[in-house]
Amino acid sequence: MKKLSCLLMAFCLPVFLYAQVQSVDSLAIKNTSQNPLHLKALIVPAVFITYGALSFGNNPISDLDRTTKNELQEDHPLFAAHLDNYMQFAPAAAVYALNLAGIKGKHSLVDATGIYVLSTAIMGGSVFLLKKESHRLRPDGSGYNSFPSGHTATAFAAAEFLKQEYKDVSPWYGVAGYAVATATGTLRMYNNKHWLSDVVAGAGIGILSTKVAYYLYPHVKKLLIGKQTLSYSMVPVYQDKSVGLSFHGTF
């Protein structure tokens, strides 16, 4: 029953999220031209999520999961690299690094942060729900929370975030972000923490979450602050032998 539930949830997730996006229009918020969301934008992440969902049961997709796992473990039985714990955040960190370097993206740093937080919330909630319902055993037997890959979802959400912010500056920023995200998912398999289908589904959820966040953010922002404007300042700080940023904002 859990497998069937997960299959239905993962398959319907893109449709559900798109329906929620469309329902926002009923709030009479008209500013949709800046970040339109078209159905064709959902095709690739929907295919990825569906691929992962179809891996439940005995079929060619689940066979490929096992074959891939066996080949990776046979070729690299002692592989253990935990860069994936940090790489998942690298594309998002690049957005802030580029801004601090004076290379401005599509949005102000405040709005970009709001979009990223919204994307992370959508992605995190989806991953948590699917992990709980699927109850899939990890390849290394360490737990029943394999599907989908949260690290991969985080990485691809961040990669799409970098792409959207800097695609008008250079498409290579997006390419670099997706390369890092792909490497993150690959490392999850090399570390024997996820099946191939977990990683593919995680990628789809991450991409979709950010696309939906870009559409929803103007609506959410208007609901929260109305016509008020937000001014802010950010300055580097050094405290307790740590470097960071100090953020001050006023309405």
Secondary structure, DSSP 8 states (H G I E B T S, - for coil): -HHHHHHHHHHHHHHHHHHHHHHHGGG-----SSS---GGGGHHHHHHHHHHHTTSSSSHHHHHHHHHHHHHHHH-TT----THHHHTTHHHHHHHHHHHTT---SS-HHHHHHHHHHHHHHHHHHHHHHHHHH----TTSS-S--SS-HHHHHHHHHHHHHHHHHTTT-HHHHHHHHHHHHHHHHHHHHTTS--HHHHHHHHHHHHHHHHHHHHHHHHHHHHHHTT---EEEEEEEEETTEEEEEEEEE-
